[in-house]
Amino acid sequence: MLLYTPAVCVLVPLILFYLSYAISRHTSSQSDYFRPFECGFERFSSARVPFSLKFYLVVVIFLVFDLEVVILIPIPETIISLHNYNVANVVTVIIVLLILGLLLEWCDGATT
């Protein structure tokens, strides 16, 4: 039984890949599906619209600080349960780094 496992692990994905390829063959009559489509109308302009960098920066800042909050939430329970105040020192350093990062982004104008 153990000897058949590698063969099964290789053959099953190959068979599934071939079946999906054979089923999804596109014909020339399906070329309408590949044209750009806007709410039932022909497109008015190019789909390659320049994306504002400010939106991207706001999203990145949000993700960074959101993940940091998730990391910081269990820290009071950790300090209480471990009775270790070295954890508090590490947390203080992390919070100071977060505040410095926020001030840097604020001064660069990414938050406005």
C-alpha positions in Angstrom: 0.0 0.0 0.0 2.8 2.4 0.9 4.4 1.8 -2.5 1.4 3.1 -4.4 1.2 6.4 -2.5 3.8 8.3 -4.6 2.1 7.0 -7.8 -1.3 8.2 -6.6 0.1 11.5 -5.5 1.5 12.1 -9.0 -1.2 10.5 -11.2 -4.3 12.1 -9.5 -3.2 15.7 -10.1 -2.1 14.9 -13.6 -5.5 13.3 -14.4 -7.4 16.2 -12.9 -5.2 18.7 -14.8 -5.8 16.9 -18.1 -9.6 16.7 -17.4 -9.9 20.4 -16.6 -7.9 21.3 -19.7 -10.0 19.0 -22.0 -13.3 20.4 -20.5 -12.3 24.1 -20.7 -11.1 24.3 -24.3 -12.1 27.6 -25.8 -13.5 27.9 -29.3 -13.6 30.9 -31.5 -17.3 31.4 -30.8 -16.4 32.2 -27.2 -14.2 35.1 -28.1 -16.9 37.5 -26.8 -16.1 36.4 -23.3 -12.6 37.8 -23.5 -13.6 41.3 -24.5 -13.7 44.0 -21.8 -17.2 44.6 -20.5 -18.7 47.5 -18.5 -22.2 47.1 -17.3 -23.5 45.9 -20.7 -21.9 48.7 -22.6 -18.7 48.9 -24.6 -15.9 50.3 -22.6 -15.5 54.1 -22.6 -11.8 54.3 -21.8 -8.8 52.2 -21.1 -8.9 49.8 -18.2 -5.4 50.8 -17.4 -6.2 53.8 -15.2 -3.3 55.1 -13.1 -3.7 54.2 -9.5 -3.1 56.8 -6.8 -0.2 56.0 -4.6 -1.9 57.6 -1.6 -4.5 54.8 -1.5 -1.8 52.2 -1.6 0.2 53.9 1.3 -2.9 54.2 3.4 -3.7 50.5 3.0 -0.1 49.5 3.8 -0.1 51.7 6.9 -3.5 50.3 8.0 -2.2 46.7 7.5 1.0 47.3 9.5 -0.7 48.9 12.4 -3.7 46.5 12.4 -1.3 43.5 12.6 0.7 45.2 15.3 -2.5 45.7 17.4 -3.2 42.0 17.0 0.3 41.3 18.3 -0.1 43.7 21.2 -3.5 42.6 22.5 -2.3 39.5 24.4 0.7 41.2 26.0 -1.0 42.2 29.3 -2.2 38.7 29.9 1.4 37.4 29.1 2.9 39.8 31.6 0.5 38.8 34.3 0.8 35.1 33.8 4.5 34.9 33.4 5.3 37.5 36.2 8.2 38.5 33.9 8.8 42.2 33.5 11.3 41.8 30.8 8.4 41.2 28.5 7.2 44.7 29.5 10.5 46.1 28.4 10.2 44.4 25.0 6.7 45.7 24.6 7.8 49.2 25.4 10.4 49.1 22.7 7.8 47.8 20.2 5.3 50.5 21.1 8.1 53.2 20.8 9.0 51.8 17.4 5.4 51.9 16.3 5.0 55.5 17.4 8.2 56.5 15.6 7.0 54.8 12.5 3.7 56.6 12.7 5.4 60.0 13.2 7.7 59.3 10.2 4.7 58.5 8.0 2.9 61.5 9.4 5.8 63.8 8.6 6.2 62.4 5.1 2.5 63.2 4.5 1.4 59.7 3.8 -1.5 60.0 6.3 -2.9 63.2 4.8 
